[in-house]
């Protein structure tokens, strides 16, 4: 279990238990699939991503089963949190987003564009997993609005109001901040009560451009980009406009960078290399040089880019990496052994996808693969 997963479970489990205590004694109607509360979810690589983005919507739709949720959490506290993480990490959401005018359609289109990818529809067919594993999802309402699901299945409004009241304390950004420490939030819920959602923070308006507002939370240095739901986007400027405008702003502010296909010490790759130098984690006893090489490979895989081994060694040396002799890497045979050593460690750890990223990400200056796995 990662450090963030441990923090997530320790933080949210008491909140789940408090919610259960509030609602378990209510007169639950005999209706199947009454929606359960939603808690923020994050991809398996979010914790180590160079850019921690949380996509926030209004609420879920047909999320779980409340009576089963109560029973499961009373028997095994935290079990539904783990179940939610597993569902998200299986990329079930790629089946929920049809066109770009849907919440998940737009989210996938934007995530792909942000990483220089055009064919976002490939995400629905198991592609671009490195991108899909690197972001988080939240909602402004932990318990769905009455009109989203409950009213459609005959749930009494008075009962649902009681469920909503029990879930209201969960409708706060601070829960995301305390557990996920995001860099940027993309908020696609125009009707949200900004002062209530950001209770305890003081959002400053950085930019107001039509229906796009950029806030910053000075207390924690988080940037919030507030836009309409994609359905509403389509009645005005259009989804392509918001995709392109958001990417432009993200690049301008250094949240991401445009990557060329091949990164080296050459001038054309300088901005992307500067970005990686700024975002790369330090090499430490708990995050060694092999983990570092794997991290760089994942960032490259998100963008279908590759890098020369000398450029990789510039990063390794800058972040504190050393050879087994305690000297900086100079681009010789030891540099290539570092790449192959990372590959074999990932294979041994049962992570063939990450190993594959390492095998294809790094090239010799003549563009040949730095390490041949054959």
BELRAHU-V352381 format. One record per residue. N is the residue number from 1. D_CENTER is the distance of its C-alpha to the mean C-alpha in Angstrom with 1 decimal. Layout:
{{N;D_CENTER} {N;D_CENTER}}
This chain:
{{1;17.6} {2;15.3} {3;16.0} {4;12.8} {5;13.6} {6;17.1} {7;16.4} {8;14.4} {9;17.3} {10;19.9} {11;18.7} {12;18.1} {13;21.0} {14;23.7} {15;22.2} {16;22.2} {17;25.8} {18;26.9} {19;25.8} {20;27.6} {21;30.7} {22;30.7} {23;30.7} {24;32.3} {25;35.8} {26;35.3} {27;37.3} {28;34.7} {29;35.9} {30;36.5} {31;33.8} {32;31.3} {33;27.6} {34;27.6} {35;23.9} {36;22.4} {37;20.1} {38;16.4} {39;14.2} {40;10.5} {41;8.4} {42;5.6} {43;5.6} {44;8.7} {45;7.9} {46;5.1} {47;8.4} {48;10.1} {49;8.1} {50;10.5} {51;8.3} {52;5.9} {53;5.1} {54;5.5} {55;7.5} {56;10.7} {57;13.7} {58;17.2} {59;17.4} {60;17.2} {61;20.1} {62;22.1} {63;19.7} {64;21.6} {65;25.1} {66;26.1} {67;29.2} {68;27.6} {69;24.8} {70;27.6} {71;29.6} {72;26.8} {73;25.6} {74;29.3} {75;29.9} {76;26.9} {77;24.8} {78;21.0} {79;21.4} {80;19.7} {81;16.6} {82;16.6} {83;17.4} {84;14.5} {85;12.0} {86;14.1} {87;14.2} {88;10.5} {89;10.4} {90;13.5} {91;11.8} {92;14.4} {93;12.8} {94;13.8} {95;17.3} {96;17.0} {97;16.4} {98;19.8} {99;20.7} {100;18.7} {101;20.3} {102;18.4} {103;15.1} {104;13.2} {105;15.5} {106;14.7} {107;10.9} {108;11.4} {109;14.1} {110;12.4} {111;9.5} {112;12.5} {113;14.7} {114;12.5} {115;12.9} {116;16.5} {117;16.5} {118;18.9} {119;19.2} {120;16.0} {121;18.1} {122;18.0} {123;14.6} {124;16.8} {125;18.9} {126;16.7} {127;15.9} {128;13.1} {129;11.5} {130;10.2} {131;8.0} {132;7.2} {133;6.5} {134;4.2} {135;0.7} {136;3.3} {137;6.7} {138;10.0} {139;13.5} {140;16.5} {141;18.8} {142;18.3} {143;21.5} {144;21.8} {145;24.4} {146;27.8} {147;27.9} {148;24.7} {149;26.0} {150;28.5} {151;31.2} {152;31.1} {153;31.9} {154;34.7} {155;33.2} {156;35.5} {157;34.2} {158;35.7} {159;34.0} {160;30.6} {161;31.2} {162;31.7} {163;28.3} {164;26.6} {165;28.5} {166;27.3} {167;23.7} {168;24.1} {169;23.4} {170;19.8} {171;19.2} {172;18.3} {173;15.5} {174;16.9} {175;15.4} {176;11.8} {177;13.2} {178;15.3} {179;12.8} {180;9.4} {181;11.1} {182;8.7} {183;10.3} {184;10.0} {185;9.9} {186;10.8} {187;13.3} {188;15.1} {189;17.9} {190;21.0} {191;23.1} {192;21.1} {193;23.4} {194;21.9} {195;24.2} {196;23.7} {197;19.9} {198;19.8} {199;22.8} {200;23.6} {201;22.1} {202;23.9} {203;21.9} {204;23.7} {205;23.9} {206;23.2} {207;23.7} {208;25.0} {209;25.3} {210;26.5} {211;23.8} {212;21.1} {213;20.9} {214;19.2} {215;19.4} {216;19.0} {217;19.1} {218;21.7} {219;21.6} {220;18.2} {221;17.6} {222;14.6} {223;14.7} {224;14.5} {225;15.2} {226;17.0} {227;18.0} {228;19.8} {229;18.6} {230;18.9} {231;22.2} {232;23.5} {233;22.4} {234;24.6} {235;27.6} {236;27.5} {237;26.0} {238;24.0} {239;20.5} {240;21.2} {241;22.3} {242;19.1} {243;17.0} {244;19.3} {245;19.8} {246;16.2} {247;15.9} {248;19.2} {249;18.3} {250;15.1} {251;17.4} {252;20.3} {253;18.5} {254;17.2} {255;13.5} {256;13.7} {257;16.9} {258;18.8} {259;19.5} {260;22.9} {261;23.3} {262;25.1} {263;24.4} {264;27.4} {265;29.3} {266;30.6} {267;30.4} {268;28.3} {269;25.3} {270;25.8} {271;23.0} {272;20.3} {273;22.0} {274;22.2} {275;18.5} {276;18.0} {277;20.8} {278;19.2} {279;15.8} {280;17.0} {281;17.4} {282;21.0} {283;22.8} {284;24.1} {285;25.8} {286;22.6} {287;20.7} {288;23.4} {289;24.1} {290;23.2} {291;19.7} {292;19.5} {293;20.7} {294;18.1} {295;15.3} {296;17.0} {297;17.4} {298;13.8} {299;13.2} {300;16.3} {301;15.5} {302;12.5} {303;15.4} {304;18.3} {305;20.0} {306;22.3} {307;24.0} {308;27.5} {309;28.2} {310;29.9} {311;26.9} {312;24.8} {313;27.6} {314;27.5} {315;23.9} {316;25.0} {317;28.1} {318;26.5} {319;24.1} {320;26.9} {321;27.3} {322;30.9} {323;33.0} {324;34.7} {325;37.6} {326;35.7} {327;35.9} {328;33.4} {329;32.5} {330;34.7} {331;33.5} {332;36.1} {333;36.1} {334;34.2} {335;31.2} {336;31.3} {337;31.8} {338;28.6} {339;26.7} {340;28.7} {341;28.4} {342;24.6} {343;24.8} {344;27.3} {345;25.5} {346;22.4} {347;24.8} {348;26.6} {349;23.4} {350;22.9} {351;19.9} {352;21.6} {353;18.5} {354;17.6} {355;21.3} {356;21.6} {357;19.1} {358;21.4} {359;24.5} {360;23.7} {361;21.9} {362;24.9} {363;28.3} {364;31.7} {365;33.0} {366;34.8} {367;31.5} {368;32.4} {369;29.9} {370;30.0} {371;30.0} {372;31.5} {373;30.4} {374;33.5}}
